[in-house]
Amino acid sequence: MAKMTLDQLRALRAQKQGELEKRNVEGKDIQVIVGMGTCGIAAGAKQTFDAIVAALEKHNMTGKVVVRQTGCMGLCYVEPTVEVVMPDMPPVIYGKMTSDVAEDLVVKHLVEHSLLDSHIFDRPAIDIVKH
Amino acid sequence: MAYKNFILVCGGTGCESSRSDEIYKNLLKEAEALGVSRDVQVVKTGCFGFCEKGPIVKVLPSESFYVEVKPEDAHEIIAEQVIKGREVTRLLYRKDKKSDTARLEDIEFYQKQFRIVLRNCGVINPESIDEYIARTGYRALEQALFEMTPEEIIAEVKASGLRGRGGAGFPTGMKWEAARKSPGDVKYIVCNADEGDPGAYMDRSTIEGDPHSILEAMVIAGRAVGANFGYIYIRAEYPLAIERLKIAIQQAKDYGLLGKDILGSGFDFDIEIRLGAGAFVCGEETALLQSIEGKRGMPRPKPPFPAIKGLWGKPTVINNVETLANVPVVLTRGAKWFSSIGTEKSKGTKVFALTGKINNSGLIEVPMGTTLREIIFDIGGGIRNGKKFKGVQTGGPSGGIIVEKDLDSPISYESLTALGSMMGSGGMIVMDEDDCVVDISKFYMAFCVDESCGKCAPCRIGTKQMHGLLDKISKGQGEDSDLAKLEQIGKAMTKASLCMLGGSAANPTLSTLRHFRDEYLEHIHDKKCRAGKCKDLVIYEIDPAKCIGCGLCARRCPVPCITGEKKKPHVIDGSKCIKCGECYAACKFGAVIKR
């Protein structure tokens, strides 16, 4: 994109804000978000990321799911962390998501629409941008 | 099949001990009995960081947050909430007892953490400028360029009460004002990302998770003080943070948010990255400037302060990563909102890297005024393996240890200094009864010996001498007079060092001497280290009554110095033992004793 003017920046923000909210509230897309700061990567987040992608392929979910990366969620003691946002399910943060449990996550949460027990952690604070 | 409700039962250590497991089982039983086990899924979760009100049960998607739940409450939760769709109001968390019904904001504010600096960390993709923009990113820049004068920006930052998060706590607005008023047509903005405290990773995580917030803040600072160029000084051992900064800078340039004529405002600002080689002293601002100039990183006396005479002799604002990350929020939410958070003199939040002997280590952000007890025992979930809390080290090698009796003081720049420690950049290392204060002081002093630049005598000689004394004590060769010497040298260093590296290097030793003098004396008089950390004072022995002669210890011993016949008690030869502890760790019968 070429250099923007003030108006273009505002238009872009409105557009992206809409997309972000749509995704979060009623969007069709399923999002799997992997925490990939140095801390997460050290704990195996890259392997988890790859294992999730492989599991999605195996269960024919690739077309419905976006796998994204984000920074540190702050839960160092349970890295790697993965958040799943999808329609009809509350957004959930999973911890201790090493590559060997990646497929369990895909099957349980994304396919069967239930939570993967013993891996759930609370988002540690409210979102000041939304509130 | 789709569940309509999800019940999350806290399975953290605190809640488990108050029968959360029973609650979990009862919920399953009740769901079965009332025939709704296909509508609701009951799961266990990690700690909610609110142990004082545990056990905690949270119901999704209604976000009902129940506190102090008892196993008997399971029936009501299933019968009311799952079947009838009504919250069990008597169990809902209320911020104050007077309110009849729990309001939404009460439920949201059960959380001890409040994220301003980390607002986007773990939320957005740090390599996507669009996601940053979508979450009000670069809105503050619009304000700074089109809606406010530079004076108004400075006034707003001053009114917010924002203070430097690098440790010293100098008011940010005043720093900016000094640089603005300082004469000269070339000025610089420098972001100090030379995070060097052992165990600290706040700035690294902030940059890795939200690099654009730093860039945006630097442009705003540039606009406020009249600078057109900025440097980010970051250590080379943060490759991911550097990579993401580079991507962010390129994206911002492509969008015209950096460079010439930003958003058509006529204001130019550019940013370059400077890599540091990892010298701790380069986190000191005057040494950092030397390093950017290509010289050896050594501090110089202040004044003149960098705001008057900084990079290449030009007025320069140096702000820490965390300070800058606050700036866009100060503008978008306003000084009034920002200053409503925190204590009277310390506004906003502070990010801490909570590590050590703690159950839930993590990167946390809390409002100023939160107590250390809340951080360690609620957010941190208490001490690992049920051990006893000994102290918490804040501020790394520049800070001091804070002990049990002071845990209830609210965190602020002033309170931590009064306790003989300091805010520092935000490392927080929790220690338990297995940590030895002499060993810790020696570790930090060794760090300072390595990192002292050698320019001034108090630091160069003082750290070396103090380390020598601590080493002597840790080997059981200490004398009573050594403690007075430590204090004397420490005080001299504190007063006479050129920069804060030397000025604070004695803090860990002085504060442990104050709180744990008996342990130092024990090392000196009884030649004993109660935590078993000072290798030279520890003796490993085998209890013949417990030893079954399996020979595992002898096989593990790297010397080897353990002998004995099969199925008969073994013996350690103390004269050869290197005290590695392998035998102690290997023995399954507790027959190896450490004393």
Interface residues (C-beta under 8 A of the other chain):
Chain A: M1 A2 K3 M4 T5 L6 L9 R10 L12 R13 K16 Q17 E19 L20 G35 G37 T38 C39 I41 R68 Q69 T70 G71 C72 M73 G74 L75 C76 Y77 V78 T81 E83 D88 P90 V92 G95 E112 H113 S114 L115 L116 D117 S118 I120 F121 D122 P124 A125 I126 D127 I128 V129 H131
Chain B: M1 A2 Y3 F6 L8 G11 Q41 V43 K44 T45 G46 C47 F48 G49 K58 L60 P61 E108 F109 Q111 Q113 F114 R115 I116 L118 R119 N120 C121 G122 V123 I124 N125 P126 E127 D130 E131 I133 A134 R135 T136 G137 Y138 R139 E142 L145 F146 Y201 R204 S205 E208 G209 D210 Y238 L240 A241 D254 Y255 G256 L257 G259 L263 G264 S265 V329 R333 T355 N359 N360 S361 G362 L363 I364 E365 I379
